[in-house]
Amino acid sequence: MSIVTIDNLYLKKGKEKSLNRLHPWVFSGALQSVPSTCKEGDMVKLFDSENNFIAFGHYQNSSLAIRIFTFIEEEINQDFWQKRIAQAINIRKKIGLINNEHTNCFRLVHGEGDDLPGLIIDFYNGIAVIQCHSVGMYLIKEIIAQVLKNELGDSLIAVYNKSEGTLPFKGGVEAKNEFLYGSQTQIDVIENDVKFSIDIVEGQKTGFFIDQRENRELLAKYSKDKKVLNTFCYSGGFSIYANKAGASLVHSVDSSAKAIALTENNYKLNFSEKINHESYTEDVMSYLNNMTETYDVIVLDPPAYAKHNSALDNALKGYTRLNRKAMEKIASGGILFTFSCSQVVTKEDFKRAIFTASLQSGRNVKILHQLHQPADHPISIFHPEGEYLKGLVLYVE
């Protein structure tokens, strides 16, 4: 199946420098003009001002105007997409996630990190969940589903398109979440031998926060005989790892009653008898302000505080306020795991917010670990913006 190129677009003079460095984004200000025939999601062929071929990409009507998927002048058809997804799968084989008896949920495709900008695919023990962040990828979702069937064979149970909430709001596409193959909505998975129940239709993101897998495992190493507080707990991942590692007490806090229900359900999957764990449906700042328990380990894993640069200042203030309160409350010699999943917040921004929180709390703080997303969320060396997850493990004297 071929996909026809709709329009040729041309760069302004001198605007090809970042593309010569293989950066996969083109901003609207770099283009000479966009013809009225060019629509959201169209595949475009990009040239410099001297009419030299630069790349193929998907057009979108925003400041980020083109997402580049190849710098080679080649035919863009189903075979092209199959090769790209096969390359992504091969990376997961290389890092030991395919046919792993201890972990059967992972990210299969990670956007620009896999040279498939605008496309996320998470794999849950046979169910592939697609999230398109560009209309261009959404328009070829059926091709993507077919490629997954070709590449994964009998290990594939279902393909679910969950792009309704991730496409650009100006895209003009009435997207709907739907099965492209199969129909199974729930499945149990294992992650480092810890069990989780995944609802791909109702769950947040694609159903689970796969990107914290290795950080949850690190938390377990600090949890034995400790009192642990897991805030913004969602489905209880950090909490369950802490209890399995022998924590003396674990408390899980989330403002969402649905999240607390998920946490309790996952505890039932992992423990046959009552253990020292309690869940609380409460605003995290309110809980931190009013808590009487003194915790040895605290996890701060909030949702993205800033999705756009316009919200960056307020986001950094929010991170500072949250971390200051946790530092004030944690036990002497406590361990604080703190994260930001906001792409617009850089590592330097986040570290500066934590620095400010440390000063304001009056505690002496040391960095033990600097964390980021795992290997199944690869970062293209040409696209440093792909490093969205930042984390610090802090020792608070």
SULNOR-V257061 format. One record per residue. RES is the residue in one letter. PHI is phi in radians with two decimals (none if undefined). D_CENTER is the distance of its C-alpha to the mean C-alpha in whole Angstrom. Layout:
res->RES phi->PHI d_center->D_CENTER
res->RES phi->PHI d_center->D_CENTER
This chain:
res->M phi->none d_center->31
res->S phi->-1.61 d_center->31
res->I phi->-2.03 d_center->29
res->V phi->-1.41 d_center->31
res->T phi->-1.21 d_center->31
res->I phi->-1.50 d_center->31
res->D phi->-2.50 d_center->32
res->N phi->-1.69 d_center->33
res->L phi->-2.08 d_center->31
res->Y phi->-2.20 d_center->33
res->L phi->-1.46 d_center->31
res->K phi->-1.21 d_center->34
res->K phi->-1.02 d_center->36
res->G phi->1.46 d_center->34
res->K phi->-1.59 d_center->30
res->E phi->-1.61 d_center->29
res->K phi->-1.07 d_center->29
res->S phi->-1.17 d_center->25
res->L phi->-1.25 d_center->25
res->N phi->-1.14 d_center->28
res->R phi->-1.63 d_center->25
res->L phi->1.18 d_center->23
res->H phi->-1.28 d_center->20
res->P phi->-1.55 d_center->19
res->W phi->-2.04 d_center->19
res->V phi->-2.16 d_center->22
res->F phi->-1.63 d_center->23
res->S phi->-1.01 d_center->26
res->G phi->-1.17 d_center->28
res->A phi->-1.53 d_center->28
res->L phi->-1.62 d_center->30
res->Q phi->-1.12 d_center->34
res->S phi->-2.91 d_center->33
res->V phi->-2.16 d_center->32
res->P phi->-1.14 d_center->34
res->S phi->-1.11 d_center->34
res->T phi->-1.30 d_center->34
res->C phi->-1.45 d_center->30
res->K phi->-1.98 d_center->28
res->E phi->-0.92 d_center->24
res->G phi->1.61 d_center->23
res->D phi->-1.11 d_center->26
res->M phi->-1.41 d_center->25
res->V phi->-2.21 d_center->27
res->K phi->-1.88 d_center->29
res->L phi->-1.85 d_center->29
res->F phi->-2.19 d_center->32
res->D phi->-1.42 d_center->33
res->S phi->-1.22 d_center->36
res->E phi->-1.72 d_center->39
res->N phi->1.26 d_center->37
res->N phi->-1.62 d_center->36
res->F phi->-1.07 d_center->33
res->I phi->-1.99 d_center->29
res->A phi->-2.97 d_center->27
res->F phi->-1.90 d_center->25
res->G phi->-2.80 d_center->23
res->H phi->-1.79 d_center->21
res->Y phi->-1.50 d_center->23
res->Q phi->-2.47 d_center->22
res->N phi->-1.48 d_center->24
res->S phi->-2.74 d_center->22
res->S phi->-1.08 d_center->22
res->L phi->-1.48 d_center->20
res->A phi->-1.58 d_center->22
res->I phi->-2.42 d_center->21
res->R phi->-1.80 d_center->18
res->I phi->-1.38 d_center->20
res->F phi->-2.03 d_center->20
res->T phi->-2.77 d_center->23
res->F phi->-1.77 d_center->26
res->I phi->-1.89 d_center->28
res->E phi->-1.39 d_center->31
res->E phi->-2.54 d_center->30
res->E phi->-1.34 d_center->31
res->I phi->-1.79 d_center->27
res->N phi->-2.49 d_center->28
res->Q phi->-1.07 d_center->26
res->D phi->-1.07 d_center->27
res->F phi->-1.04 d_center->25
res->W phi->-1.15 d_center->22
res->Q phi->-1.11 d_center->23
res->K phi->-1.10 d_center->23
res->R phi->-1.12 d_center->20
res->I phi->-1.21 d_center->18
res->A phi->-1.07 d_center->21
res->Q phi->-1.10 d_center->20
res->A phi->-1.11 d_center->16
res->I phi->-1.10 d_center->18
res->N phi->-1.09 d_center->20
res->I phi->-1.08 d_center->18
res->R phi->-1.15 d_center->16
res->K phi->-1.17 d_center->20
res->K phi->-1.06 d_center->21
res->I phi->-1.63 d_center->18
res->G phi->1.44 d_center->20
res->L phi->-1.75 d_center->17
res->I phi->-1.49 d_center->19
res->N phi->1.03 d_center->22
res->N phi->-1.66 d_center->21
res->E phi->-1.27 d_center->23
res->H phi->-1.77 d_center->21
res->T phi->-2.52 d_center->18
res->N phi->-2.22 d_center->17
res->C phi->-2.36 d_center->14
res->F phi->-2.94 d_center->11
res->R phi->-1.47 d_center->9
res->L phi->-1.61 d_center->12
res->V phi->-2.40 d_center->11
res->H phi->-2.19 d_center->8
res->G phi->0.83 d_center->10
res->E phi->-1.02 d_center->12
res->G phi->-1.12 d_center->12
res->D phi->-1.99 d_center->14
res->D phi->1.03 d_center->16
res->L phi->-2.31 d_center->15
res->P phi->-1.04 d_center->14
res->G phi->1.57 d_center->12
res->L phi->-2.19 d_center->12
res->I phi->-2.11 d_center->9
res->I phi->-2.35 d_center->11
res->D phi->-1.89 d_center->10
res->F phi->-2.04 d_center->13
res->Y phi->-2.12 d_center->15
res->N phi->0.85 d_center->18
res->G phi->1.98 d_center->20
res->I phi->-1.84 d_center->18
res->A phi->-1.72 d_center->15
res->V phi->-1.94 d_center->13
res->I phi->-1.70 d_center->13
res->Q phi->-2.19 d_center->11
res->C phi->-1.69 d_center->13
res->H phi->-1.86 d_center->12
res->S phi->-2.44 d_center->16
res->V phi->-1.14 d_center->19
res->G phi->-0.98 d_center->20
res->M phi->-1.23 d_center->17
res->Y phi->-1.09 d_center->18
res->L phi->-1.21 d_center->22
res->I phi->-1.94 d_center->22
res->K phi->-1.05 d_center->20
res->E phi->-1.17 d_center->23
res->I phi->-1.11 d_center->23
res->I phi->-1.06 d_center->20
res->A phi->-1.07 d_center->21
res->Q phi->-1.13 d_center->24
res->V phi->-1.07 d_center->22
res->L phi->-1.07 d_center->20
res->K phi->-1.11 d_center->24
res->N phi->-1.13 d_center->26
res->E phi->-1.44 d_center->23
res->L phi->-1.71 d_center->22
res->G phi->0.99 d_center->26
res->D phi->-1.22 d_center->27
res->S phi->-1.33 d_center->24
res->L phi->-1.66 d_center->22
res->I phi->-1.63 d_center->23
res->A phi->-2.77 d_center->21
res->V phi->-2.21 d_center->19
res->Y phi->-2.05 d_center->17
res->N phi->-1.55 d_center->16
res->K phi->-2.14 d_center->14
res->S phi->-1.86 d_center->14
res->E phi->-0.99 d_center->17
res->G phi->-1.70 d_center->14
res->T phi->-1.99 d_center->12
res->L phi->-1.29 d_center->15
res->P phi->-0.97 d_center->17
res->F phi->-1.17 d_center->19
res->K phi->-1.61 d_center->22
res->G phi->-1.23 d_center->22
res->G phi->1.29 d_center->24
res->V phi->-1.89 d_center->23
res->E phi->-1.51 d_center->24
res->A phi->-1.34 d_center->21
res->K phi->-2.44 d_center->21
res->N phi->-1.33 d_center->19
res->E phi->-2.85 d_center->21
res->F phi->-1.38 d_center->21
res->L phi->-1.73 d_center->22
res->Y phi->-2.85 d_center->24
res->G phi->1.21 d_center->25
res->S phi->-2.70 d_center->24
res->Q phi->-1.35 d_center->23
res->T phi->-1.71 d_center->21
res->Q phi->-2.28 d_center->20
res->I phi->-2.76 d_center->20
res->D phi->-1.60 d_center->20
res->V phi->-2.22 d_center->18
res->I phi->-2.16 d_center->19
res->E phi->-2.37 d_center->16
res->N phi->0.90 d_center->19
res->D phi->1.22 d_center->22
res->V phi->-1.65 d_center->20
res->K phi->-1.68 d_center->20
res->F phi->-2.45 d_center->18
res->S phi->-1.71 d_center->19
res->I phi->-1.94 d_center->16
res->D phi->-1.87 d_center->17
res->I phi->-1.27 d_center->15
res->V phi->-1.46 d_center->17
res->E phi->-1.65 d_center->17
res->G phi->-1.22 d_center->14
res->Q phi->-1.19 d_center->11
res->K phi->0.90 d_center->8
res->T phi->-1.57 d_center->9
res->G phi->2.36 d_center->11
res->F phi->-2.84 d_center->10
res->F phi->-1.74 d_center->7
res->I phi->-1.11 d_center->8
res->D phi->-1.19 d_center->6
res->Q phi->-1.71 d_center->9
res->R phi->-0.91 d_center->12
res->E phi->-1.27 d_center->14
res->N phi->-1.27 d_center->14
res->R phi->-1.12 d_center->15
res->E phi->-1.12 d_center->18
res->L phi->-1.14 d_center->19
res->L phi->-0.98 d_center->19
res->A phi->-0.98 d_center->21
res->K phi->-1.20 d_center->24
res->Y phi->-1.80 d_center->24
res->S phi->-1.79 d_center->25
res->K phi->-1.01 d_center->28
res->D phi->1.09 d_center->31
res->K phi->-1.92 d_center->29
res->K phi->-1.57 d_center->28
res->V phi->-2.10 d_center->24
res->L phi->-2.00 d_center->23
res->N phi->-1.95 d_center->19
res->T phi->-1.72 d_center->18
res->F phi->0.91 d_center->16
res->C phi->-1.25 d_center->16
res->Y phi->0.88 d_center->14
res->S phi->-1.76 d_center->16
res->G phi->1.48 d_center->17
res->G phi->-0.97 d_center->15
res->F phi->-1.06 d_center->16
res->S phi->-1.08 d_center->20
res->I phi->-1.16 d_center->21
res->Y phi->-1.02 d_center->20
res->A phi->-1.12 d_center->22
res->N phi->-1.14 d_center->25
res->K phi->-1.11 d_center->25
res->A phi->-1.47 d_center->26
res->G phi->1.69 d_center->29
res->A phi->-1.04 d_center->28
res->S phi->-1.32 d_center->31
res->L phi->-2.80 d_center->29
res->V phi->-2.35 d_center->25
res->H phi->-2.08 d_center->25
res->S phi->-2.02 d_center->22
res->V phi->-2.26 d_center->21
res->D phi->-2.72 d_center->19
res->S phi->-1.30 d_center->21
res->S phi->-1.65 d_center->20
res->A phi->-1.12 d_center->23
res->K phi->-1.11 d_center->20
res->A phi->-1.12 d_center->18
res->I phi->-1.11 d_center->21
res->A phi->-1.10 d_center->22
res->L phi->-1.09 d_center->19
res->T phi->-1.04 d_center->20
res->E phi->-1.10 d_center->24
res->N phi->-1.12 d_center->23
res->N phi->-1.20 d_center->21
res->Y phi->-1.10 d_center->24
res->K phi->-1.11 d_center->26
res->L phi->-1.16 d_center->25
res->N phi->-1.78 d_center->25
res->F phi->-2.29 d_center->28
res->S phi->-1.51 d_center->31
res->E phi->-2.38 d_center->33
res->K phi->-1.11 d_center->32
res->I phi->-2.13 d_center->31
res->N phi->-1.45 d_center->30
res->H phi->-2.46 d_center->27
res->E phi->-2.39 d_center->27
res->S phi->-1.93 d_center->25
res->Y phi->-2.35 d_center->25
res->T phi->-1.56 d_center->24
res->E phi->-2.81 d_center->24
res->D phi->-1.06 d_center->23
res->V phi->-1.11 d_center->22
res->M phi->-1.10 d_center->24
res->S phi->-1.09 d_center->27
res->Y phi->-1.10 d_center->26
res->L phi->-1.08 d_center->26
res->N phi->-1.15 d_center->29
res->N phi->-1.85 d_center->31
res->M phi->-1.20 d_center->30
res->T phi->-1.88 d_center->33
res->E phi->-1.28 d_center->32
res->T phi->-1.84 d_center->31
res->Y phi->-1.73 d_center->28
res->D phi->-1.47 d_center->28
res->V phi->-2.33 d_center->24
res->I phi->-2.23 d_center->22
res->V phi->-1.95 d_center->18
res->L phi->-2.02 d_center->16
res->D phi->-2.27 d_center->13
res->P phi->-1.31 d_center->13
res->P phi->-1.14 d_center->11
res->A phi->-1.01 d_center->10
res->Y phi->-1.41 d_center->14
res->A phi->-2.54 d_center->14
res->K phi->-1.73 d_center->13
res->H phi->-2.39 d_center->16
res->N phi->-1.03 d_center->18
res->S phi->-1.12 d_center->21
res->A phi->-1.76 d_center->19
res->L phi->-1.09 d_center->18
res->D phi->-1.04 d_center->22
res->N phi->-1.13 d_center->21
res->A phi->-1.10 d_center->18
res->L phi->-1.12 d_center->19
res->K phi->-1.13 d_center->22
res->G phi->-1.12 d_center->20
res->Y phi->-1.09 d_center->19
res->T phi->-1.10 d_center->22
res->R phi->-1.08 d_center->24
res->L phi->-1.13 d_center->21
res->N phi->-1.24 d_center->22
res->R phi->-1.03 d_center->25
res->K phi->-1.12 d_center->26
res->A phi->-1.11 d_center->24
res->M phi->-1.13 d_center->26
res->E phi->-1.14 d_center->29
res->K phi->-1.67 d_center->29
res->I phi->-1.20 d_center->28
res->A phi->-1.10 d_center->31
res->S phi->-1.08 d_center->33
res->G phi->1.37 d_center->31
res->G phi->-1.33 d_center->28
res->I phi->-2.00 d_center->24
res->L phi->-1.97 d_center->21
res->F phi->-1.67 d_center->18
res->T phi->-2.30 d_center->16
res->F phi->-2.36 d_center->12
res->S phi->-2.36 d_center->11
res->C phi->-1.89 d_center->7
res->S phi->-1.43 d_center->9
res->Q phi->-1.11 d_center->9
res->V phi->-1.32 d_center->13
res->V phi->-1.58 d_center->14
res->T phi->-1.34 d_center->15
res->K phi->-1.01 d_center->16
res->E phi->-1.18 d_center->19
res->D phi->-1.01 d_center->19
res->F phi->-1.13 d_center->17
res->K phi->-1.11 d_center->20
res->R phi->-1.16 d_center->22
res->A phi->-1.11 d_center->21
res->I phi->-1.20 d_center->22
res->F phi->-1.02 d_center->25
res->T phi->-1.09 d_center->26
res->A phi->-1.06 d_center->25
res->S phi->-1.11 d_center->27
res->L phi->-1.06 d_center->30
res->Q phi->-1.17 d_center->30
res->S phi->-1.35 d_center->30
res->G phi->1.34 d_center->33
res->R phi->-1.79 d_center->31
res->N phi->-1.50 d_center->31
res->V phi->-2.17 d_center->28
res->K phi->-2.20 d_center->27
res->I phi->-1.52 d_center->24
res->L phi->-1.67 d_center->23
res->H phi->-2.48 d_center->20
res->Q phi->-1.99 d_center->17
res->L phi->-1.97 d_center->14
res->H phi->-2.68 d_center->11
res->Q phi->-1.21 d_center->8
res->P phi->-1.38 d_center->10
res->A phi->-1.19 d_center->12
res->D phi->-1.42 d_center->11
res->H phi->-2.07 d_center->8
res->P phi->-1.11 d_center->11
res->I phi->-2.00 d_center->12
res->S phi->-1.14 d_center->15
res->I phi->-1.07 d_center->18
res->F phi->-1.59 d_center->19
res->H phi->-2.42 d_center->16
res->P phi->-1.09 d_center->15
res->E phi->-1.09 d_center->13
res->G phi->-1.22 d_center->10
res->E phi->-1.47 d_center->10
res->Y phi->-1.61 d_center->8
res->L phi->-1.63 d_center->7
res->K phi->-2.08 d_center->11
res->G phi->-2.59 d_center->13
res->L phi->-2.29 d_center->17
res->V phi->-1.86 d_center->19
res->L phi->-2.01 d_center->23
res->Y phi->-1.74 d_center->26
res->V phi->-1.93 d_center->28
res->E phi->-1.22 d_center->32
